[in-house]
Amino acid sequence: MKKILIPIVTVSALAAAALPAVASAQPVNQRQDQLERRIDMGQRNGALTRNEAQRLRAELRDTERLEQRYRRGGLSGWERADLDRRFDRISAQIRYERHDRDYGYGYGDHRGPNRW
């Protein structure tokens, strides 16, 4: 039994350790597109206000400009890791903003003509 259990635990541990590396192995353009789609969807379904979406898009554009600057000299490992960290931070901000119960006009903000 121990002979079977040890390889299973080892493989599970290796798979768990490799999981974060899979997310960073995504091509940069694919991550940018995915984040842009999440912002669009959040704005469409009302989870993101217009101001939140504009701010998130501005951060995404800044990161895209930085990526272009990095690519001029060739994308090093450190630069790729820096871009991944920035994309992770933007992703976390999208998640936070979509779930902060801050809704746009007409969704309970009570600033419109029908306020209490």
C-alpha positions in Angstrom: 0.0 0.0 0.0 2.8 2.4 0.9 4.5 1.7 -2.5 1.4 3.0 -4.3 0.6 5.9 -1.9 4.1 7.5 -2.1 4.1 8.0 -5.9 0.5 9.3 -5.8 1.4 11.9 -3.1 4.5 12.9 -5.0 2.7 13.4 -8.3 -0.1 15.4 -6.5 2.5 17.7 -4.9 4.3 18.3 -8.2 1.0 19.0 -10.0 0.0 21.5 -7.3 3.4 23.3 -7.5 3.2 23.5 -11.3 -0.3 25.0 -11.3 0.7 28.7 -10.8 3.3 28.2 -13.6 0.6 27.2 -16.0 -1.2 30.6 -15.6 2.0 32.5 -16.3 2.7 30.3 -19.3 -0.2 31.9 -21.1 0.8 34.2 -23.9 0.8 37.9 -23.0 -1.7 38.8 -25.6 -4.0 36.1 -24.5 -4.0 37.4 -20.9 -4.6 40.9 -22.1 -7.6 39.8 -24.2 -9.0 37.8 -21.3 -8.7 40.7 -18.9 -10.4 43.0 -21.4 -13.2 40.6 -21.8 -13.7 40.4 -18.1 -13.9 44.2 -17.8 -16.4 44.3 -20.7 -18.6 41.6 -19.2 -18.5 43.3 -15.8 -19.6 46.6 -17.3 -22.3 44.9 -19.4 -23.8 43.1 -16.5 -23.6 46.1 -14.2 -21.0 44.6 -11.8 -18.6 47.4 -12.8 -19.4 51.0 -13.0 -18.3 53.1 -16.0 -15.6 54.8 -13.9 -14.3 51.4 -12.5 -14.1 50.0 -16.0 -12.3 53.1 -17.4 -9.8 52.9 -14.6 -9.2 49.2 -15.1 -8.8 49.7 -18.9 -6.3 52.5 -18.3 -4.2 50.2 -16.1 -4.4 47.5 -18.7 -3.3 50.0 -21.4 -0.4 51.1 -19.3 0.7 47.5 -18.9 0.4 47.0 -22.6 2.6 50.0 -23.3 5.2 48.7 -20.8 5.1 45.3 -22.6 5.8 47.0 -25.9 8.8 48.8 -24.3 10.1 45.5 -22.9 9.7 43.7 -26.2 11.9 46.3 -28.0 15.0 44.8 -26.4 13.6 41.3 -26.2 11.5 40.0 -23.4 13.7 38.7 -20.6 12.6 36.4 -17.8 12.4 39.2 -15.3 10.3 41.3 -17.6 7.9 38.5 -18.3 7.6 37.9 -14.5 7.0 41.7 -14.0 4.2 41.6 -16.6 2.7 38.5 -15.0 2.6 40.3 -11.6 1.0 43.3 -13.2 -1.6 41.2 -14.9 -2.3 39.3 -11.7 -2.8 42.6 -9.9 -5.2 43.8 -12.5 -7.1 40.5 -12.4 -7.4 40.8 -8.6 -8.7 44.4 -9.0 -11.3 43.3 -11.5 -12.4 40.5 -9.2 -12.6 43.0 -6.3 -14.5 45.7 -8.2 -16.9 43.2 -9.7 -17.9 42.0 -6.2 -17.8 45.3 -4.2 -21.6 45.9 -4.7 -20.8 49.2 -6.4 -23.4 49.4 -9.1 -23.9 51.9 -11.9 -26.8 54.3 -12.4 -30.1 52.7 -11.8 -28.8 49.8 -9.8 -29.2 51.1 -6.3 -26.8 54.0 -6.2 -29.7 56.4 -5.3 -28.1 59.3 -7.1 -30.5 59.4 -10.0 -33.9 61.0 -10.3 -35.6 58.3 -8.4 -33.5 58.5 -5.2 -35.1 58.0 -1.9 
